[in-house]
């Protein structure tokens, strides 16, 4: 049973949290004094500390610093009735798990507490619980959708069967291809990735199959093609749907005969390669439209694998976020350690049209822009949503009353969005007669997010 320490000088808050948390199945110890909390922490083991920020004597932020000195692994949740962005950032810099303002919803604090305890417990376990704990051969995710793919990879990888990987752009199709190669019997042989659309049509045949000296202008020597270079290994043909009919025909011969001829050459060269192809197109539709050879399709799609879009495996978003946080904190030399619960909520509600690649880009920007050690919602740049919103509103009568079209472009997207956001909040508060709860429902955001934005923009409205 997790043991929680509650530190608050308010008797009513201590009693409320003790009753609430014990009802949820936690063991709870309470104290009204930060100094006494330190003594308790030195004597007993606690899984979580909930502390008020403002208390007589030693304050919550000082207590937080001392707790981290005693045991840096104990998650600490700060609560306060006097919220300010500066205090939130300071608490996160000192290592708080989250920062909650009073009054709070019961389900809100219970959710954060469970998340904190789960995160702490998981981080204290051995890093290799099982091969599929958090990742598989470089692929991050442990959702049921991804576990099925991992299982399929381990079953087909040792065979020589060609594989066709389907999926939207940014889903990680090349990582799946690399995993197939690494689990194959040819894992020590070359893995050669080729993006079919990235090579000019006039050069693609030469790149794939090689050429002989003098076969065309500029062919000053013999060239080994990528298929020859990958002999006994794997060739990954990304964006296979972009191949021209001529290249499709030549590729089909390689698949059927296991041999090729260099451009301008007469010698037949034997090659033994496994083809792993990928596409974000519907090749069946391309076949019906006459743009893709049906016989080539069946040669490639011996084993089809569909990689789900990120919106179909939202359970993997926190794992991916943590992975990219570590990656870009190291690359950019920043000490950004986590994403706030509200920023995570924004990410969990976003559809990610650009999939994992877009999420990586969002986190990289967030780490680059953030000045504290935690990414707040304001550091998340969901550009596609913002651009849509600007397109929909910049010419409306309501917004034209604020700025002219020329001034909007002079201000830049971020400033325009900030002004629009403030105006929408003011409008929703007026419409709801200054009820923040109803205004948050109108805006389709959480009550806490609205409260934060009201403070951020200095909007003078009562609860």
N, C-alpha and C positions, 0 to 999 in steps of 0.2 A: 504494500500500500504506500503510495507516494506521500512523503511528509513535507508539509508546506509551513513556512514561517511567515506570519503576518505582522507587520510593524506599522502601527498607526496610533497617533495620540488621541484619536477620536474613538470613544467607547462604542458609540453606535455603529461605526464602520467596522471595528474589530468584531463585535458580536454578529453583525450581518454577514461578514465574510466567513466567520467560523461556522455559523449555521449552514450557510450556502454550500461551502466546500465539503463539510462533513456529510451533507446530504448527497453530494456527488461521489462520495466514497473515499475522500482524502483524509489523512491524519493531519490535524491542524494545531499549531502552537501559536499563541498570540502574545504580543508585548506592546507596550505603549512607549518604549524607550529604545533609541538606536544603540546606546551603549550596552543595554541588556541584551539586545539582539546579537551583538558581537560575541558576548559571553555564551549565549545559547549555541551559536554557530561553532564555537570552538569546542563545545562539549558534545554536541549531537550532530547527526547527519541529516541534512535537509536536501530535498530534491528541487525546491523552488522557494524564493523569497519574494513576497509582495510588500512593497514599502511605500509609505506616503513620502512626498517630496519635502513638504514643509512640516517640521516638528520642532518643539522646543529643544534647545541644546544642540545636539548633533543632527544636522539635516539629512534628508534622504540621499542626496547626491554624494555627500561625504561617506555615508554608510555604504553606498554602492561601491565606492572606491575601496573601502576596507574589506568588503565582502570579496571582491575580486582578488584582493591580496591574500585572503585566507584560502579561497578555492575559486579559481577562475572559471571552473566548469559549472558552477551553480547559476542557473538562469535567474535573473532578477527582473520583476515587472514593477515599474514605477507608476504610482497613481497620484493624482493631484486635483484640487479644485481650482487651482490658479494656473491654467494652461498658458504656455507661450511657446512659440517655435524655438526660441533660444534654449529654453529648458529641455525641450524634447531632444534637440540636437546634442546638447551637453550630456544628457543621460545616455544617449546612444553612443557617443564618443567614449564614455566611461565603461561601456559594455553592457548596458541594459538590454534585455531581450525585447521589451516593448514599453510604451509610454501611454497610459490611459488617463483620460480626464473624467472627473466626476461631474454630473451623474453619468453612470454607464449602464448599458443594458446587461442583464444577467447572462444572456446567451453570448454576448460579446466577450465578457471577461472569462467565462468558462471555456470558450473556444481558444482564446489566447493562452490560458493556463495549460490546457491539454496539449496545445501545440508546443509550448515551451518544454513541458515535461517529456513529450515524445522526442523532440529534437535533442534534449540533453541525454536521454537514455540511449538513443541511436548513436550519438557521437561517442558514447563511452564503450560501445561494443567493439569487438575486433573488426578491423577494416574489411576482412574477407569472411563474411558470414556464409556466403555461397557465391558461386560464379555469376549468379544473376541478381545480386543484391541491388546494386545501383546502375551497373553498366555491363555491357557485353562487348568485348573486343572493340572498345572505343565508342560504342553506341550508348548514350545515356538514356535510361528509362527502365522501369520495372512494371509498367502497366500491363494488364492482361493482353492487350493488343501487341505489345512488343515482345512479351514472353513467347507468344505463338510464333513470331518471326524468328526469335533466337532458336527455338526448338527446330523449326524448319531448316535453318541454316546448318545446324549441327548434323541434321539427317542427310542433306543433299551435298554438303561440302566435299565429303570424301569421294563422291561419284564424279564422272567426267561430264555430267549433263550440263548443257547450256542453260542459262538463267535469264529471264526477262523481268526486270524490276520496274514496277509501275509506281507512280506517286507524283504529287504536286511538286513544284519547284521549292527547294529549301527543306525537304523532309529528311534528307540524309541518305539518298540512294547510293551515293558512292561509298559511304561508310558500310552499308550492307554488302556491297560488292567486295570491299576490302576484307570484311569478316568472312565471307564465303571463301576467298582466296587463302586467308590465314588459317582456316580450319581444314583446308584441302590437303591432299597428299603432295601437292606441288607448292606448298607454302614457302619453301626455300628458293623457288624459281621466281622469275620476274612477274610483277604485277604492273601492267602498263595501262594507265588511264588515258582515254582520248575523248575530248569533247568535240563531237562531230560538227557542231555549228560554229566552233571557234576557228576552224581551219578553212581558208578560202577554197571554194569549189575547184578552182584550177590546180590547187596544190594537194587536195585531199588524197587523191589516188596515189600520188608519189609518197605522201607521208605514211599512208597505210601499208602499201605494198613495195615501196622503194622504187628506184629507177637506175638505169645504166647511163654511163657517161655519154653525152651527146644526144640523148633521147629528146631533149627540148632545149631551148635557149636558157642558158644558166646552169645546165646539168654538166658541170665541169669534172665530176667524178662519180663513181658508183655510190649509191646511197642504200643503206639497209633500211627497210621499212619497219614500222612499229610491230607488225605481226612477226617478222623475223626476230626482232629484238625480244619479243615475249615468248619465244619458242620454249615449249614444255611448261609454260606458266599460264597466266590469265591476261586476257585483253578486256578492259572495261570500256565499252562503247556508250558514252553518255549522249543523250539526245539522239538516239538512233533514228527517230522519226524524221530527222533533218537530212538524211542521206538522199542523194540524187538517184534516179533510176539506174544510171550507169554503175555507180558505186554499189548499189544494192545487188546488181547482177554479179559483179566481181566478188562481193562478199559471200554471196550464195555459193559460188564455186569453191571458195576457200573452205566453207563449212561442209560442203559435200565431198570434195576430193582431198581435203587436207593438203592442198598445194596452191602455189601462186606463181605468177610471173611478174617480175619488176616491169615498170613502165619502160617501153622501148626494148625490152629484153626477150630472149627466146628460151632461156633456160627455165625449166620447171623446178621450183624450190619446195621441198616438203616442209610443212610446218605442223606442229602439234600444239595447238593452243585451245584453251577453254574460253568461250565467249560469254561474258556477262554484260548484257545490254540494259540500258535504262531509258525510260521515256516519261514525259509528263503529258503526252498525247494519248488519245484513244486510238490505238493502231487498228482495231477492227473497223472503226469509221474511216481511217485513212485507206484501208484496203478497199472498202466500198466506193470511196471517192477515186480510186485508181492511182493513189499516190504512194502506196506501199505494196510490195509484192507479198502475196499470200503465202507462197512457198517459203520465202525467207522468214516470214513471221513464225511459221510452225517450226522452223529450224532453230529459231532463237528462243521461243517460248516453250521449251521442253518443260521447264519448271517456272511458272509465273509466281512472283512475289509482289504483293501490294503493300507499300509502306504507308501507314495511315497519316493523315494530316495532323498537325499538332492539336487542332481543336477537337479531334476525335480521341485524344489521349491526354486530356488536361491534367490527369494525375501525375504526369511526368514533368509538368512545368516547374514545381519547386526544385526537383533534382537538377534540371537543366539550368535554372537560375543560379543555384549554388555552384554548379560547375563553371559557368561563365563568370561568376563573381570572382572565383579564385583565379581563373585564367587571366582576366583583365586587370585585377588588382596587382598581379605579378608583372604583367606586361607594361602597365602604365605606372608602376611604382606607387600605387595608392593603397591605403589601408581600409578599403571598403569591405566590411565583413558580412553584411546581411542586407536584406530587403525588408522594410517595415511591413507589418501585417496589412496595412491599408494599400501599400504599393503592390503587395502580392495579390490582394483582392482585385485590384485593377487588372493585373496580368491574367488572373484566373478568369475574368469576365471578358477578356479580349479574344477575338477570333483568330488572330495571327494569320492573315492572308498570305504572308511570306513565310509561314511555318517556323521551323527551328532556326533557320538563317535570320529571320526577322527578329526573333527573341534574342539571339546572340548580339545582333546589332543594337537592340534596345538596351541591353545590359552594358555593352561596351560604352555607349554614349552616357548611360547613367553613371558608370564608374568615373568616366572622364569629367563629367559635369559636377559630381557631388563633392562638397567640401568637408562633409563629416564622414563617419565610418558606416553610415547606413543610407541606403537609397530610399528617399521619400517619394510620394506620388509625383511631386512636381519635377523630379529628375527623370521621369519616364517620358520619352518622346514617342508617342504613338502617332507618327506623322500622317499615316493614311487617314485616320479619323479626323485629325486636325485639318488636313487639306479639304476633306469633304465638308466639314463644318464651315470653313471659310467660304468655299464655293457656294454653299447654300445661303449664307447670311450676309456676306459683305455688300451685296447689292440690295438688301432689304431696306425698307423705309426706316425701320427702327435703328439699324446700324449706320445708315448713311447720315442720320442725324448726329452721329458722334464724330465721324471723320469723312472727308472726301475720298474718292477712289485713289487719287494720287498720294494722299497722306497715308492711306492704308499700306501701300507698297513701300513708302519711305520708312514707316514704323517697323516693318518686318513681321514675319509670321508669329513669333513668340509674343511680341507686344500686342499685336492684334488679338490673339487668342486670350491673353490675360484680360484685356479690356472687355472682350465679349463675355468671358467667363464671369467677370465681376457684374456686368450688366444683367446677365441671366440670373445670377444669384439675387441681385436687388429686385428684379422683377418677380421672381418666385416668392421672395419674402413678402413683397407687397401683396401679391395675389393670395397668399396664405395668411394674411393679417399678422405677419411677423412670427408665425409658428415655424420654427426650424424643422420640426419633425415633418410637417406637411410639405414644407419647401424641399426637403431632401427627397421626399417621395416624388414630387413633381420633376425634380432634376434627375431622378433615378440614380442617386448616390447615397452612401451611408450617412447617417446623422453625424457621425464623427468627422467624416470628410467635409461635410458642409460647415461644421463648426470650425474646423481648421482653416477653411478658405475664407470664412467671415473674418477671422482674426488676421489672416494674411493680407486681405484687401482693406482692412479697417472699416468694414461695413457696420454702421451703428444700428443694430437691431436687437431688441430684447428677446428673451426666450419665449 
